[in-house]
Amino acid sequence: MGSVTNVCAYLFRKIFLTPRENQPASAARGPAFARRAFQKEVCSFMSNTPIRHAGAVLFAVAFATLLATFNETFLNVALTPIMDDLAVSAGTVQWVTTAYMLAAAIMVPVTGFLYRSVLTKRLTMVALALLLVGTLIGLVAGSFAVLLAGRVVQALGTGMIVPIGMNLTLAVAPKGKLGTYMGVVSAMTTLGPAFGPIVAGLVLSAGDWHQLFAVFAVLVVVAAALSAAVVPNVAELTSPRLDMASTCLISLALVGLLYGLSTVFSGGFAVAAVALAVGVGCLVAFVVRQGRVAEPLVDLRPFSNRAFIMGLVVIVIALMTVFSMNIILPLFMQGSLGFSAFDAALTLLPACVLSCVLAPLAGKVYDRAGLRVMLPVGLGLMAVFAFALSRCTEQATSPVIVLCYAPVIVGCALSMGPAQSFALSSLKPQLYPHGVTIVSTSFQIAGCVGSSLFVGVLSSVQAAQLAGGAASGLATAAGFQAACLVAAAIAVAGFALSLGLGRLERRCVVQQAAAPAPATAASEV
């Protein structure tokens, strides 16, 4: 109540007690400019006001993040019914997923600009409104073109929600609890994709694929109500100018890279090579331009921070592993063990729930003991049990799969939250939005690289086995074993990196303790 009184008093003084001759020069430049300047000043004042309901904000952010990541996979089990209902081919229906991924990736860097230009609550509500509008379009879709348009609109909202949520978490987390808060949010990025196929399977057992959008629309309305009630305005508005050239370059770079990586092993090597070449060229041009413009779309100074880079590498390794396991394990269980798609998803659920329980605990341990405990344990679990999965044959049982898969996902949960917290907290507060943009973009790239790499290894070995006369189940099992060996090797590299991160963290703590504390919102809440 006291904070509300302070805000009201502040507004009263600014509106009624400021003499006209003492008004800022912005008032003379027109009402629109003056309104933006006034909003920036009010938001700056509010962002320096202690947030008393950080737990409620965290709950709203976590729920919105859960929906955003749930939305990525919940339609995957409905692709076959969509093909039959809308009379499209398998190659065409895949664009429901591909177009969604590309649109969401493009929105991540744009959100970094919007976060510094629009009040935080308003931006959050716009993101959820886009998610709801896209869902309603999908609900009434009677043709594939309308369905695809709805998925793209959904993706625009999803691409905004994750970086907004990470920025909010950085802003509202009390001192000494950043790891715990970040652990909760990172747990939602694991739980959402795992719950998607299961909930969709249950809904499809009672209705058609349109009902998936009806259920999801209700959940989005709940998320919007929560956000409207508790999300504060925490960003300091700097009203940056949007550099359209940079926006076009990063959009083309992400589309080229993500599309090329996702198709490189699917047989279209020439198309993938062209897409990757375009993506790399545009990315190089984007990096060059960010160093030349006065207001870069994405400030790349975080890449000059060694701690941020090493933390980002750990995040990519963990995400590559977990995203890929969620693809190759169902392929193995369906192709070699005879599971249905729904049974395969249900088998993976306990491990994902366990990781969600442990992720906040891992964040709490990070808050108290730092990286030297969590990262080696987490990446060590991933390496050991990814190797154990590589020993599974076509005679493996469901309990064996769960016992080997669960430690891999738990290891990811123990690594992701602490790595995110360490990478972002190593930056100066004014670079937080840019660091969040980079980390959020790495989510998309890690998912594409991991999926393409591991599915490509599985498919290549499987094809070689089939050419040698092996049965289909044996060939799939051999491909799965090879992919898990690659995952184990990558996790071993991450484990070696984690040992050096502990020493680097101690040096960072010493340097931050010696430096004066910045007077910023993120450091005061």
Secondary structure, 3 states (H helix, E strand, C coil): CHHHHHHHHHHHHHHHCCCHHHCCHHHHHCHHHHHHHHHHHHHHHHHCCCCCCHHHHHHHHHHHHHHHHHHHHCCHHHHHHHHHHHCCCHHHHCHHHHHHHHHHHHHHHHHHHHHCCCCHHHHHHHHHHHHHHHHHHHHHCCCHHHHHHHHHHHHHHHHHHHHHHHHHHHHHCCCCCHHHHHHHHHHHHHHHHHHHHHHHHHHHCCCCCHHHHHHHHHHHHHHHHHHHHHCCCCCCCCCCCCCHHHHHHHHHHHHHHHHHHHHCCCCCHHHHHHHHHHHHHHHHHHHHHHCCCCCCCCCCHHHHCHHHHHHHHHHHHHHHHHHHHHHHHHHHHHHCCCCCHHHHHHHHHHHHHHHHHHHHHHHHHHHHHCHHHHHHHHHHHHHHHHHHHCCCCCCCCHHHHHHHHHHHHHHHHHHHHHHHHHHHHCCCHHHHHHHHHHHHHHHHHHHHHHHHHHHHHHHHHHHHHHHCCCCHHHHHHHHHHHHHHHHHHHHHHHHHHHHHHHHHHHHHHHHHHHCCCCCCHHHHC
